[in-house]
Amino acid sequence: MSNACYRVYDLCLSLPFALNNELSAPVNASVDVHVRFGPTPHILPDLLHSYTYEDINIDVQVDSRGDLLLRTGAAYYYVTGGDSVIIDAEPDIALSKLRYMLMGYCIPALLNQRNALALHANALVTPRGAVVLSGSSGGGKSTLHAVLMARGMAMLSDDVTVLRTDRSGYQVLPGMRRYRLVADAWEKVQPPADKAILLNGPRNKVAVWAPANSVYNQPVPLAAIYILESHTDGEIVVEQLMGIEAFRLLQAQAYPPLESMILPRHLQAFSMLIDHTPVYRIRRPAHRWTADELADIVLSDDPSIYIPAAYG
Protein backbone atom coordinates (compact mmCIF):
# COMPACT_ATOMS: atom_id res chain seq x y z
CA MET A 1 0.00 0.00 0.00
CA SER A 2 1.40 3.41 -0.95
CA ASN A 3 1.69 6.09 1.69
CA ALA A 4 -0.82 8.91 2.05
CA CYS A 5 -0.18 12.26 3.74
CA TYR A 6 -2.38 13.95 6.32
CA ARG A 7 -2.10 17.26 8.15
CA VAL A 8 -2.95 17.41 11.86
CA TYR A 9 -1.49 19.34 14.81
CA ASP A 10 0.34 21.50 12.26
CA LEU A 11 2.34 18.46 11.09
CA CYS A 12 2.30 16.54 7.83
CA LEU A 13 2.15 12.79 8.54
CA SER A 14 3.06 10.17 5.94
CA LEU A 15 1.15 6.96 6.74
CA PRO A 16 1.08 3.45 5.26
CA PHE A 17 -2.69 3.23 5.82
CA ALA A 18 -5.69 5.51 5.40
CA LEU A 19 -6.60 7.88 8.22
CA ASN A 20 -9.22 10.53 7.44
CA ASN A 21 -9.77 12.16 4.06
CA GLU A 22 -10.78 15.42 5.76
CA LEU A 23 -7.18 15.68 7.02
CA SER A 24 -5.51 15.07 3.65
CA ALA A 25 -2.40 17.20 3.20
CA PRO A 26 -1.88 19.29 0.05
CA VAL A 27 -0.11 17.57 -2.80
CA ASN A 28 3.70 17.82 -2.50
CA ALA A 29 3.48 18.94 1.15
CA SER A 30 6.74 18.57 3.04
CA VAL A 31 6.55 15.54 5.35
CA ASP A 32 7.34 16.10 9.05
CA VAL A 33 6.64 12.61 10.40
CA HIS A 34 7.13 9.23 8.74
CA VAL A 35 5.02 6.29 9.94
CA ARG A 36 5.97 2.87 8.57
CA PHE A 37 5.75 -0.84 9.22
CA GLY A 38 8.97 -2.58 10.18
CA PRO A 39 10.91 -4.30 12.96
CA THR A 40 11.19 -2.53 16.31
CA PRO A 41 13.19 -3.21 19.45
CA HIS A 42 11.31 -5.19 22.08
CA ILE A 43 13.33 -3.66 24.90
CA LEU A 44 14.87 -0.19 24.89
CA PRO A 45 18.59 -0.55 25.77
CA ASP A 46 18.93 2.78 27.61
CA LEU A 47 15.73 2.29 29.62
CA LEU A 48 14.72 5.13 31.92
CA HIS A 49 11.25 4.01 32.97
CA SER A 50 8.69 1.28 32.27
CA TYR A 51 5.07 0.85 33.22
CA THR A 52 1.98 -1.24 32.40
CA TYR A 53 -1.48 0.25 31.94
CA GLU A 54 -3.29 -2.86 33.11
CA ASP A 55 -6.80 -1.57 32.37
CA ILE A 56 -5.99 -1.13 28.66
CA ASN A 57 -3.21 -3.75 28.39
CA ILE A 58 -0.45 -1.45 27.15
CA ASP A 59 3.19 -1.70 28.23
CA VAL A 60 5.24 1.50 28.07
CA GLN A 61 9.01 1.99 27.97
CA VAL A 62 10.81 5.35 27.89
CA ASP A 63 14.54 5.80 27.38
CA SER A 64 16.81 8.64 28.47
CA ARG A 65 16.32 10.49 25.14
CA GLY A 66 12.53 10.37 25.41
CA ASP A 67 12.07 7.66 22.80
CA LEU A 68 9.01 5.55 23.51
CA LEU A 69 8.13 1.89 22.98
CA LEU A 70 4.50 0.80 23.36
CA ARG A 71 3.42 -2.83 23.33
CA THR A 72 -0.10 -4.14 22.98
CA GLY A 73 -1.15 -7.74 22.52
CA ALA A 74 -0.74 -7.56 18.74
CA ALA A 75 1.90 -4.92 18.02
CA TYR A 76 4.89 -2.83 19.07
CA TYR A 77 4.96 0.91 18.37
CA TYR A 78 8.35 2.66 18.45
CA VAL A 79 8.18 6.47 18.61
CA THR A 80 11.58 8.05 18.12
CA GLY A 81 13.30 11.34 17.39
CA GLY A 82 10.12 13.40 17.09
CA ASP A 83 9.76 12.41 13.43
CA SER A 84 9.34 8.62 13.20
CA VAL A 85 6.86 5.94 14.23
CA ILE A 86 7.65 2.31 13.41
CA ILE A 87 4.90 -0.29 13.81
CA ASP A 88 5.73 -3.98 14.21
CA ALA A 89 2.28 -5.60 14.00
CA GLU A 90 0.77 -9.00 13.43
CA PRO A 91 -0.58 -9.36 9.86
CA ASP A 92 -4.23 -9.67 10.90
CA ILE A 93 -4.34 -6.65 13.23
CA ALA A 94 -7.42 -4.48 12.72
CA LEU A 95 -6.85 -1.16 10.95
CA SER A 96 -9.04 0.56 13.55
CA LYS A 97 -6.60 -0.56 16.26
CA LEU A 98 -3.64 0.88 14.35
CA ARG A 99 -5.40 4.23 13.92
CA TYR A 100 -6.40 4.32 17.58
CA MET A 101 -2.89 3.61 18.88
CA LEU A 102 -1.25 5.96 16.40
CA MET A 103 -3.44 9.00 17.02
CA GLY A 104 -4.24 8.34 20.67
CA TYR A 105 -0.78 7.42 21.97
CA CYS A 106 2.01 7.62 19.41
CA ILE A 107 1.39 11.08 17.97
CA PRO A 108 0.90 12.77 21.38
CA ALA A 109 4.18 11.18 22.53
CA LEU A 110 5.91 12.27 19.31
CA LEU A 111 4.67 15.84 19.78
CA ASN A 112 6.13 15.81 23.28
CA GLN A 113 9.44 14.70 21.72
CA ARG A 114 9.21 17.79 19.51
CA ASN A 115 9.01 19.94 22.69
CA ALA A 116 5.30 20.57 22.36
CA LEU A 117 2.91 19.70 25.21
CA ALA A 118 0.03 17.31 24.54
CA LEU A 119 -2.78 17.71 27.09
CA HIS A 120 -5.96 15.71 27.67
CA ALA A 121 -8.19 18.66 26.83
CA ASN A 122 -10.44 20.47 24.38
CA ALA A 123 -9.65 23.85 22.83
CA LEU A 124 -11.70 26.59 21.17
CA VAL A 125 -11.09 30.07 19.78
CA THR A 126 -12.64 32.98 21.70
CA PRO A 127 -12.30 36.76 21.26
CA ARG A 128 -9.43 36.65 23.82
CA GLY A 129 -7.60 33.86 21.98
CA ALA A 130 -7.55 30.09 22.45
CA VAL A 131 -8.96 28.63 25.66
CA VAL A 132 -8.12 25.10 26.81
CA LEU A 133 -10.70 23.05 28.74
CA SER A 134 -9.22 20.19 30.73
CA GLY A 135 -10.10 17.96 33.67
CA SER A 136 -10.90 14.36 34.45
CA SER A 137 -13.57 12.37 32.64
CA GLY A 138 -17.04 13.55 33.70
CA GLY A 139 -15.82 17.03 34.61
CA GLY A 140 -17.98 18.65 31.94
CA LYS A 141 -15.43 19.82 29.38
CA SER A 142 -17.19 18.27 26.35
CA THR A 143 -20.55 19.78 27.31
CA LEU A 144 -18.93 23.18 27.83
CA HIS A 145 -17.16 22.72 24.48
CA ALA A 146 -20.58 22.20 22.80
CA VAL A 147 -22.14 25.24 24.50
CA LEU A 148 -19.25 27.45 23.40
CA MET A 149 -19.61 26.19 19.83
CA ALA A 150 -23.34 26.94 19.99
CA ARG A 151 -22.36 30.49 20.92
CA GLY A 152 -20.23 30.80 17.80
CA MET A 153 -16.78 29.88 19.09
CA ALA A 154 -14.63 27.93 16.60
CA MET A 155 -13.27 24.50 17.47
CA LEU A 156 -9.53 23.83 17.60
CA SER A 157 -9.26 20.33 19.08
CA ASP A 158 -10.92 17.63 21.14
CA ASP A 159 -9.40 15.13 23.59
CA VAL A 160 -5.78 15.78 22.51
CA THR A 161 -4.84 19.46 22.66
CA VAL A 162 -1.30 20.44 21.70
CA LEU A 163 0.54 23.53 22.91
CA ARG A 164 3.64 24.85 21.16
CA THR A 165 5.86 27.69 22.24
CA ASP A 166 7.63 30.26 20.09
CA ARG A 167 9.00 33.78 20.57
CA SER A 168 5.51 35.24 20.93
CA GLY A 169 4.35 32.77 23.60
CA TYR A 170 2.24 29.63 23.57
CA GLN A 171 0.03 28.60 20.67
CA VAL A 172 -2.69 25.95 20.47
CA LEU A 173 -2.40 23.76 17.37
CA PRO A 174 -5.42 22.66 15.33
CA GLY A 175 -6.48 19.04 15.79
CA MET A 176 -9.36 17.00 14.41
CA ARG A 177 -12.89 18.28 13.89
CA ARG A 178 -14.72 15.45 15.66
CA TYR A 179 -15.68 15.57 19.32
CA ARG A 180 -17.86 13.53 21.66
CA LEU A 181 -20.39 14.44 24.32
CA VAL A 182 -23.12 12.68 26.25
CA ALA A 183 -26.44 12.29 24.45
CA ASP A 184 -28.40 14.36 27.00
CA ALA A 185 -26.09 17.33 26.46
CA TRP A 186 -26.30 16.90 22.68
CA GLU A 187 -30.09 17.08 22.81
CA LYS A 188 -30.08 20.11 25.11
CA VAL A 189 -27.38 22.18 23.40
CA GLN A 190 -27.74 21.25 19.71
CA PRO A 191 -24.36 22.71 18.67
CA PRO A 192 -23.60 23.18 14.96
CA ALA A 193 -22.81 19.87 13.31
CA ASP A 194 -22.33 18.32 9.89
CA LYS A 195 -22.98 14.86 11.30
CA ALA A 196 -23.75 13.21 14.63
CA ILE A 197 -23.67 9.49 15.42
CA LEU A 198 -24.88 7.85 18.60
CA LEU A 199 -22.11 5.64 19.96
CA ASN A 200 -22.76 2.37 21.72
CA GLY A 201 -21.20 2.51 25.15
CA PRO A 202 -21.83 2.81 28.87
CA ARG A 203 -21.83 6.63 28.85
CA ASN A 204 -24.27 6.98 25.91
CA LYS A 205 -22.14 9.45 23.96
CA VAL A 206 -22.62 11.11 20.59
CA ALA A 207 -19.80 11.63 18.08
CA VAL A 208 -20.17 15.07 16.49
CA TRP A 209 -18.43 16.39 13.37
CA ALA A 210 -18.17 20.17 13.52
CA PRO A 211 -18.95 22.05 10.27
CA ALA A 212 -15.96 23.36 8.35
CA ASN A 213 -16.97 26.96 9.08
CA SER A 214 -16.93 26.17 12.83
CA VAL A 215 -13.38 24.80 12.81
CA TYR A 216 -10.18 26.84 13.03
CA ASN A 217 -7.29 25.41 11.01
CA GLN A 218 -4.39 27.61 12.13
CA PRO A 219 -2.45 27.88 15.40
CA VAL A 220 -3.98 30.37 17.85
CA PRO A 221 -2.28 32.17 20.77
CA LEU A 222 -3.20 30.63 24.13
CA ALA A 223 -5.26 32.88 26.42
CA ALA A 224 -6.06 30.65 29.42
CA ILE A 225 -6.39 27.09 30.71
CA TYR A 226 -9.47 25.94 32.66
CA ILE A 227 -9.43 22.71 34.65
CA LEU A 228 -12.97 21.50 35.36
CA GLU A 229 -14.00 19.43 38.38
CA SER A 230 -17.38 18.47 39.79
CA HIS A 231 -18.26 18.71 43.47
CA THR A 232 -21.26 18.23 45.77
CA ASP A 233 -21.69 21.89 46.76
CA GLY A 234 -24.44 24.02 45.25
CA GLU A 235 -22.36 26.77 43.66
CA ILE A 236 -19.65 27.15 41.07
CA VAL A 237 -16.26 27.98 42.57
CA VAL A 238 -13.56 29.64 40.44
CA GLU A 239 -9.96 30.06 41.59
CA GLN A 240 -6.79 31.02 39.79
CA LEU A 241 -3.99 28.57 40.55
CA MET A 242 -0.38 29.55 41.14
CA GLY A 243 2.96 27.89 41.75
CA ILE A 244 3.29 24.25 42.67
CA GLU A 245 -0.49 23.73 42.88
CA ALA A 246 -0.92 24.86 39.28
CA PHE A 247 2.12 22.82 38.21
CA ARG A 248 0.86 19.56 39.72
CA LEU A 249 -2.70 19.91 38.50
CA LEU A 250 -1.62 20.88 35.00
CA GLN A 251 0.94 18.08 34.81
CA ALA A 252 -1.84 15.65 35.70
CA GLN A 253 -3.61 16.72 32.49
CA ALA A 254 -0.71 15.56 30.29
CA TYR A 255 -1.92 13.16 27.65
CA PRO A 256 -0.93 9.53 28.26
CA PRO A 257 1.45 7.84 28.23
CA LEU A 258 2.42 10.09 31.13
CA GLU A 259 5.78 8.32 31.37
CA SER A 260 6.91 10.28 28.30
CA MET A 261 6.61 13.49 30.36
CA ILE A 262 9.14 12.80 33.13
CA LEU A 263 12.22 14.15 31.36
CA PRO A 264 13.65 17.42 32.70
CA ARG A 265 12.78 19.37 29.54
CA HIS A 266 9.09 18.54 29.95
CA LEU A 267 9.05 19.48 33.63
CA GLN A 268 10.65 22.78 32.65
CA ALA A 269 8.02 23.27 29.92
CA PHE A 270 5.20 22.95 32.48
CA SER A 271 6.94 25.48 34.73
CA MET A 272 7.23 27.94 31.85
CA LEU A 273 3.60 27.40 30.90
CA ILE A 274 2.22 28.33 34.32
CA ASP A 275 4.54 31.36 34.43
CA HIS A 276 3.06 32.72 31.19
CA THR A 277 -0.55 31.50 31.16
CA PRO A 278 -3.47 31.97 33.60
CA VAL A 279 -4.62 28.60 34.97
CA TYR A 280 -8.07 28.41 36.58
CA ARG A 281 -9.74 25.60 38.45
CA ILE A 282 -13.54 25.58 38.16
CA ARG A 283 -15.54 23.39 40.52
CA ARG A 284 -19.13 22.92 39.37
CA PRO A 285 -22.13 21.33 41.11
CA ALA A 286 -22.59 17.76 39.90
CA HIS A 287 -26.38 17.76 40.45
CA ARG A 288 -27.50 20.64 38.19
CA TRP A 289 -26.98 22.10 34.71
CA THR A 290 -24.21 24.70 34.80
CA ALA A 291 -22.82 24.73 31.25
CA ASP A 292 -24.27 28.16 30.39
CA GLU A 293 -22.78 29.70 33.53
CA LEU A 294 -19.45 28.03 32.78
CA ALA A 295 -19.50 29.45 29.26
CA ASP A 296 -20.04 32.95 30.69
CA ILE A 297 -17.04 32.44 32.98
CA VAL A 298 -14.76 31.22 30.20
CA LEU A 299 -15.78 34.08 27.89
CA SER A 300 -15.37 36.79 30.55
CA ASP A 301 -12.33 39.05 30.63
CA ASP A 302 -11.66 38.13 34.27
CA PRO A 303 -13.02 34.69 35.29
CA SER A 304 -11.93 35.20 38.90
CA ILE A 305 -14.67 37.80 39.53
CA TYR A 306 -17.50 35.31 38.95
CA ILE A 307 -20.35 36.00 41.42
CA PRO A 308 -22.70 33.03 41.97
CA ALA A 309 -25.58 35.23 43.15
CA ALA A 310 -25.86 36.71 39.66
CA TYR A 311 -27.37 33.40 38.52
CA GLY A 312 -29.78 32.96 41.38
Secondary structure, 3 states (H helix, E strand, C coil): CCCEEEEECCEEEEECCCCCHHHECCCCCCCCEEEEECCCCCCCCCEEEEEEECCCCEEEEEECCCCEEEECCCEEEEEECCCEEEEEECCCCCHHHHHHHHHHHHHHHHHHHCCCEEEEEEEEEECCEEEEEEECCCCCHHHHHHHHHHCCCEEEECCEEEEEEECCEEEEECCCCEEEEEHHHHHHHCCCCCEEEECCCCCCEEEEECCHHHECCCCEEEEEEEEEEEECCCCCEEEEECHHHHHHHHHCCECCCHHHHCCHHHHHHHHHHHHHCCEEEEEEECCCCCHHHHHHHHHCCCHHHCCHHHHC
